[in-house]
Amino acid sequence: MTRYNGIKYVPDRTVKRRSWARVIVIGGGQAGLAIGHFLKKAGVDFLILESGHRIGDSWRKRWDSLRLFSSVLHDGLPGIPFPGDPRSFPTKDEVANYLEDYALKQELPIRFNTRVKSLHRQGDGFVVMTNGREYFEAEQVVVATGPYQKLRVPSWAAELDPAIVQIHAGQYKNPAQLPEGDVLVVGAGNTGAELAMEAAAGHKVWLSGRDVGQVPSFARFGNQRLFWFLGRRVFTLKTPVGRMIHASVRSGHGQPLVRIRRKELLKAGIRRVGRTVGASSNGKPRLADGRVLDVTSILWCTGFRLDFSWIHLPILADDGYPLHEFGRVKSQPGLYFLALPFQRDMTSTLLGGVGRDAALVAKWILERRAMSSRGRRIETDEAQSVRETRMTGT
């Protein structure tokens, strides 16, 4: 039994099965698969817990026209390059299929349909509670879910006229979901700009939000090598400019536009307006300057909320981010994170960048493993009982 903020933690007595693993990896996305590659290569007993029923589904659910900003040449995970023309930019379905093939070819141990409900400390290790009748004990845990899991929409959205169709970018698929009439896109970052351009083909579009700037042309698609050089060597936590960008991302501001240019938005007839701050008395969206827009639909490109509330350990800063050093939580030995924004540099959340961070975390895991005397393979209480019965003959 452990305590957190004075509250006793007692395992759910309805849970019948207890399993053990040297390392539990929470999340079967690109970060979880990357760390899985290194752990398997090192011969570590580990298990990846994935909430979905198929690898890559988080990508398949995104909007139809989504493409990566980075080219195939830079999109591979450790050990297996991304297939296709090195100069092309993969679609979201190509990414999903690549991740699924990666897991199959690497023969990674994955438990599907297993959503983690809580993470607690227990002695020198951890207890991971899931949505099923099973919980896991592990010496070390890697949280590879990424920080943003819940759709973020302002509370006053409920005050808008029910006749206005509201769709969050996480639920949007294509313009066919939008009724006739004007569209308000709230959030002028990369997602907002791309969806505004798509909607502008058949609607009058208002794009609301602060100007996030745009990536210089020389660092865009024509020079991917330069983009990755800047991302890994210049835009890091070790440089002033990197820390400035990190602070902006952490505060919820969008990153500079990569694919869409400001002039392209203007050419498409998209009208730029300031922040949307509330609902008017007649249920229409109201801007910061007092204007009220008469629209029939709203696309919320306001991102996702940070949610590590399921981690019952004193490791979170006031803003909800984990307190870590390049992914390692020194206050909780054996706990690590992957796919955090600027975990080390600007590429930490990118498909082609997470592998570097995963290699470093794997190194720390192996170092801690070398100091541990425990070496049991993953097994359930039931399997252990059977083994003991065979040994004693009872």
C-alpha distance (Angstrom), angle and dihedral (degrees) to the residues before:
residue distance angle dihedral
M1 . . .
T2 3.79 . .
R3 3.79 135.4 .
Y4 3.78 130.7 -134.6
N5 3.79 118.2 -173.2
G6 3.80 88.4 -16.7
I7 3.82 93.6 -54.3
K8 3.78 117.7 124.3
Y9 3.76 116.1 -126.9
V10 3.80 113.0 -147.5
P11 3.83 120.1 175.2
D12 3.79 113.9 -113.2
R13 3.82 105.0 -94.6
T14 3.79 91.1 -150.5
V15 3.78 89.0 67.2
K16 3.79 107.0 98.2
R17 3.77 103.5 -178.1
R18 3.78 128.3 64.0
S19 3.79 119.9 -172.5
W20 3.77 132.0 -171.0
A21 3.79 132.6 -148.7
R22 3.76 134.1 166.2
V23 3.81 88.9 -130.3
I24 3.79 131.1 14.9
V25 3.81 116.8 -159.9
I26 3.81 113.0 -160.3
G27 3.81 110.2 -151.0
G28 3.81 131.6 32.5
G29 3.80 98.2 -143.3
Q30 3.78 126.2 110.1
A31 3.82 93.3 -65.7
G32 3.79 93.9 49.6
L33 3.80 91.8 47.7
A34 3.81 92.3 48.2
I35 3.80 93.9 53.2
G36 3.81 88.1 43.4
H37 3.80 89.4 58.9
F38 3.80 92.7 56.5
L39 3.80 95.3 42.0
K40 3.79 92.9 51.0
K41 3.78 91.5 46.8
A42 3.83 88.5 54.0
G43 3.80 93.1 48.2
V44 3.81 95.5 -115.5
D45 3.80 119.6 158.3
F46 3.79 104.7 -121.8
L47 3.78 142.5 147.5
I48 3.80 130.6 -151.8
L49 3.81 115.4 -143.1
E50 3.81 112.6 -152.2
S51 3.81 123.1 -175.8
G52 3.82 94.3 -154.8
H53 3.77 128.9 71.4
R54 3.80 94.4 -124.8
I55 3.80 136.6 33.7
G56 3.80 112.3 -108.2
D57 3.80 97.9 23.4
S58 3.79 93.0 123.6
W59 3.82 86.4 63.2
R60 3.80 95.4 42.9
K61 3.80 90.6 56.6
R62 3.80 94.2 58.4
W63 3.80 125.2 96.2
D64 3.79 117.5 -60.3
S65 3.81 99.7 -117.3
L66 3.82 96.9 47.0
R67 3.79 116.0 134.2
L68 3.79 130.5 174.3
F69 3.79 120.4 -104.0
S70 3.80 90.9 -137.3
S71 3.80 123.6 70.6
V72 3.81 127.4 -115.5
L73 3.80 89.5 -101.9
H74 3.82 90.0 67.6
D75 3.81 101.0 33.4
G76 3.79 103.4 80.9
L77 3.79 125.6 114.4
P78 3.84 119.6 -136.1
G79 3.78 113.3 -63.0
I80 3.82 100.9 8.1
P81 3.83 123.6 62.7
F82 3.78 120.4 -140.2
P83 3.84 108.8 -99.8
G84 3.79 124.5 -122.1
D85 3.78 140.5 44.8
P86 3.83 106.4 -14.9
R87 3.83 89.6 -139.5
S88 3.81 96.2 52.6
F89 3.80 127.2 94.5
P90 3.83 113.5 -127.3
T91 3.79 122.8 -123.5
K92 3.78 119.5 -126.7
D93 3.83 90.9 -104.4
E94 3.80 91.2 51.6
V95 3.80 88.5 52.9
A96 3.81 91.6 49.0
N97 3.81 92.4 49.7
Y98 3.81 91.7 46.5
L99 3.82 91.5 53.1
E100 3.79 91.6 48.5
D101 3.82 92.3 48.7
Y102 3.80 89.6 46.6
A103 3.80 92.2 55.8
L104 3.81 91.5 47.3
K105 3.80 95.9 47.4
Q106 3.79 91.8 46.2
E107 3.83 90.0 46.5
L108 3.79 90.8 -137.5
P109 3.83 118.2 -174.7
I110 3.82 105.5 -115.1
R111 3.80 130.0 171.8
F112 3.82 107.8 -154.5
N113 3.82 128.9 -155.8
T114 3.80 88.6 28.5
R115 3.77 113.6 131.5
V116 3.79 115.6 -172.5
K117 3.80 112.6 -128.9
S118 3.79 100.3 -179.1
L119 3.78 145.3 -4.0
H120 3.81 121.2 -148.3
R121 3.78 137.5 171.6
Q122 3.79 118.7 -112.0
G123 3.79 115.5 -178.4
D124 3.79 109.3 -61.2
G125 3.79 92.2 -15.2
F126 3.79 142.9 41.3
V127 3.79 141.6 -100.3
V128 3.80 118.7 -140.6
M129 3.81 115.1 -163.3
T130 3.81 117.9 -158.7
N131 3.78 138.6 -167.5
G132 3.79 92.5 -100.5
R133 3.79 135.0 63.0
E134 3.77 91.7 -79.0
Y135 3.77 138.6 82.5
F136 3.77 131.1 -171.3
E137 3.76 134.4 -137.5
A138 3.79 119.0 -157.9
E139 3.75 140.8 171.0
Q140 3.79 91.5 -138.2
V141 3.80 135.7 18.0
V142 3.79 131.8 -159.3
V143 3.81 116.0 -160.4
A144 3.80 103.1 -151.8
T145 3.79 100.3 161.3
G146 3.79 97.2 103.9
P147 3.81 117.6 -122.4
Y148 3.80 103.2 -95.3
Q149 3.79 113.3 73.7
K150 3.82 108.3 138.8
L151 3.79 127.8 67.6
R152 3.80 112.3 -108.1
V153 3.81 117.2 -141.8
P154 3.83 125.2 154.9
S155 3.80 115.5 -100.9
W156 3.81 92.1 -122.2
A157 3.83 90.3 63.5
A158 3.81 85.9 90.2
E159 3.81 88.6 63.9
L160 3.81 93.5 61.3
D161 3.80 121.7 105.2
P162 3.85 107.7 -80.8
A163 3.81 88.1 -134.2
I164 3.82 89.5 69.0
V165 3.79 109.8 91.8
Q166 3.80 109.7 -130.8
I167 3.81 120.4 -163.5
H168 3.77 127.2 173.2
A169 3.82 117.0 -142.5
G170 3.79 87.8 -117.3
Q171 3.82 88.8 63.0
Y172 3.80 98.9 35.5
K173 3.82 119.0 108.3
N174 3.82 108.4 165.3
P175 3.85 143.6 -27.4
A176 3.81 91.3 -85.8
Q177 3.82 86.5 82.0
L178 3.80 90.9 63.2
P179 3.84 119.1 87.3
E180 3.77 122.5 -139.2
G181 3.78 115.2 -75.1
D182 3.79 138.2 53.9
V183 3.79 121.4 -25.4
L184 3.79 126.1 -148.0
V185 3.80 114.8 -155.5
V186 3.81 109.5 -162.6
G187 3.79 112.6 -157.5
A188 3.81 121.3 43.8
G189 3.79 100.1 -151.0
N190 3.80 125.0 109.6
T191 3.81 95.1 -67.7
G192 3.80 93.0 46.6
A193 3.80 92.8 47.9
E194 3.82 93.4 49.2
L195 3.79 95.2 46.8
A196 3.80 91.1 44.7
M197 3.80 89.9 54.9
E198 3.79 90.6 49.2
A199 3.80 93.8 48.4
A200 3.82 92.2 46.0
A201 3.82 90.4 71.0
G202 3.81 89.3 77.1
H203 3.79 107.8 9.0
K204 3.75 143.0 51.6
V205 3.80 103.6 -107.1
W206 3.78 133.7 -157.3
L207 3.81 116.2 -163.5
S208 3.79 112.0 -156.0
G209 3.79 127.2 -165.3
R210 3.77 145.9 62.0
D211 3.79 119.7 -51.7
V212 3.82 105.5 -101.8
G213 3.80 94.2 -169.7
Q214 3.78 125.2 -126.2
V215 3.77 136.6 -96.1
P216 3.84 111.2 -100.9
S217 3.79 112.7 -98.3
F218 3.81 93.4 -119.1
A219 3.83 90.3 60.4
R220 3.80 96.7 48.1
F221 3.78 130.3 87.7
G222 3.78 97.5 -48.0
N223 3.79 91.4 65.4
Q224 3.80 109.7 32.7
R225 3.79 92.0 158.9
L226 3.79 90.0 60.1
F227 3.81 91.1 46.7
W228 3.79 91.6 54.5
F229 3.78 92.3 43.4
L230 3.80 90.5 54.2
G231 3.80 91.9 43.5
R232 3.80 93.9 52.7
R233 3.79 103.0 32.6
V234 3.81 107.4 26.2
F235 3.82 108.2 24.7
T236 3.80 95.4 56.0
L237 3.79 136.6 119.2
K238 3.79 88.0 -103.2
T239 3.81 94.8 65.0
P240 3.83 130.1 66.2
V241 3.82 93.1 -126.5
G242 3.79 90.9 48.7
R243 3.80 92.5 50.5
M244 3.80 89.5 48.4
I245 3.82 92.1 54.2
H246 3.79 90.4 44.6
A247 3.81 91.1 53.3
S248 3.80 90.1 50.4
V249 3.81 92.7 50.5
R250 3.80 92.1 45.0
S251 3.79 91.3 52.0
G252 3.80 90.5 56.1
H253 3.81 99.8 -103.1
G254 3.78 116.8 140.7
Q255 3.78 122.3 -108.1
P256 3.83 120.3 -111.3
L257 3.81 116.6 -76.9
V258 3.79 112.2 -92.2
R259 3.81 109.8 177.9
I260 3.81 103.1 18.3
R261 3.81 120.8 64.3
R262 3.81 123.8 -149.5
K263 3.80 91.1 -119.9
E264 3.81 90.4 54.2
L265 3.80 90.0 56.9
L266 3.79 90.5 52.1
K267 3.80 92.4 45.7
A268 3.82 90.2 53.0
G269 3.82 89.1 56.8
I270 3.79 94.4 -111.4
R271 3.79 111.9 155.9
R272 3.80 115.4 -138.3
V273 3.80 115.8 -144.1
G274 3.79 135.9 168.6
R275 3.77 129.0 -98.0
T276 3.79 121.4 -43.5
V277 3.80 105.4 -129.8
G278 3.80 108.9 173.7
A279 3.78 151.2 -36.1
S280 3.80 124.1 -65.9
S281 3.80 123.6 -130.8
N282 3.81 89.9 -91.7
G283 3.80 93.7 49.5
K284 3.80 98.9 -101.6
P285 3.83 122.9 133.1
R286 3.81 112.8 -93.4
L287 3.81 124.2 -150.5
A288 3.81 126.7 -141.6
D289 3.81 90.1 -106.5
G290 3.81 90.8 57.5
R291 3.78 98.1 -103.2
V292 3.79 118.2 137.3
L293 3.81 119.0 -146.6
D294 3.80 122.1 -145.6
V295 3.81 101.4 -145.4
T296 3.79 134.3 153.6
S297 3.80 97.0 -149.6
I298 3.78 141.3 24.2
L299 3.80 127.0 -154.5
W300 3.78 109.6 -156.5
C301 3.80 107.0 -148.1
T302 3.77 90.2 168.9
G303 3.77 97.4 123.1
F304 3.77 130.4 -131.5
R305 3.77 132.9 -55.0
L306 3.75 123.1 -110.6
D307 3.80 110.1 -111.4
F308 3.77 124.4 177.9
S309 3.80 92.8 136.4
W310 3.81 89.8 122.2
I311 3.82 91.0 66.4
H312 3.80 105.0 90.2
L313 3.77 97.2 -163.4
P314 3.82 129.9 101.8
I315 3.80 94.9 -110.6
L316 3.81 104.9 108.6
A317 3.79 127.2 101.8
D318 3.80 121.6 -135.4
D319 3.81 90.7 -89.5
G320 3.81 92.2 53.0
Y321 3.81 97.9 -105.3
P322 3.81 118.6 131.3
L323 3.80 116.8 -104.2
H324 3.79 102.8 -123.7
E325 3.78 145.1 139.2
F326 3.80 110.5 -127.8
G327 3.81 89.1 -32.8
R328 3.81 100.1 -44.0
V329 3.81 118.6 111.8
K330 3.78 102.7 -148.1
S331 3.80 93.6 -173.4
Q332 3.83 89.3 60.0
P333 3.83 108.1 40.7
G334 3.78 110.9 -145.9
L335 3.82 96.5 28.2
Y336 3.80 121.0 111.6
F337 3.80 140.1 168.9
L338 3.79 132.9 -147.6
A339 3.83 133.7 -170.9
L340 3.79 95.1 29.2
P341 3.82 115.3 150.1
F342 3.79 107.1 -93.7
Q343 3.79 92.2 -3.1
R344 3.78 83.1 159.9
D345 3.78 104.8 -20.5
M346 3.79 143.8 -17.4
T347 3.83 92.8 -72.3
S348 3.82 95.7 58.1
T349 3.81 93.8 101.1
L350 3.82 95.7 40.9
L351 3.78 124.5 100.7
G352 3.79 92.1 -119.7
G353 3.79 95.0 41.6
V354 3.80 105.4 48.8
G355 3.81 92.3 74.7
R356 3.80 92.9 70.9
D357 3.77 91.8 54.2
A358 3.81 91.1 44.3
A359 3.80 90.6 54.0
L360 3.80 90.6 53.6
V361 3.81 93.3 48.0
A362 3.81 90.2 47.8
K363 3.81 89.0 53.5
W364 3.81 90.5 54.6
I365 3.81 91.3 46.8
L366 3.80 91.2 53.5
E367 3.80 91.8 47.5
R368 3.80 91.2 53.0
R369 3.79 91.5 43.6
A370 3.78 89.9 55.5
M371 3.81 89.1 58.3
S372 3.82 93.4 49.1
S373 3.78 124.7 90.4
R374 3.79 95.0 -161.2
G375 3.78 117.6 99.7
R376 3.78 111.5 161.0
R377 3.78 118.2 144.5
I378 3.79 119.1 -129.0
E379 3.79 111.0 -78.3
T380 3.79 139.0 149.0
D381 3.79 125.4 -117.0
E382 3.77 87.2 -112.7
A383 3.81 93.1 56.0
Q384 3.79 91.0 45.6
S385 3.80 90.7 52.2
V386 3.81 91.1 52.2
R387 3.80 91.1 50.1
E388 3.81 92.4 50.0
T389 3.82 91.2 48.9
R390 3.79 90.9 53.7
M391 3.80 91.3 49.7
T392 3.81 95.3 50.1
G393 3.81 96.5 36.2
T394 3.80 91.9 -133.9
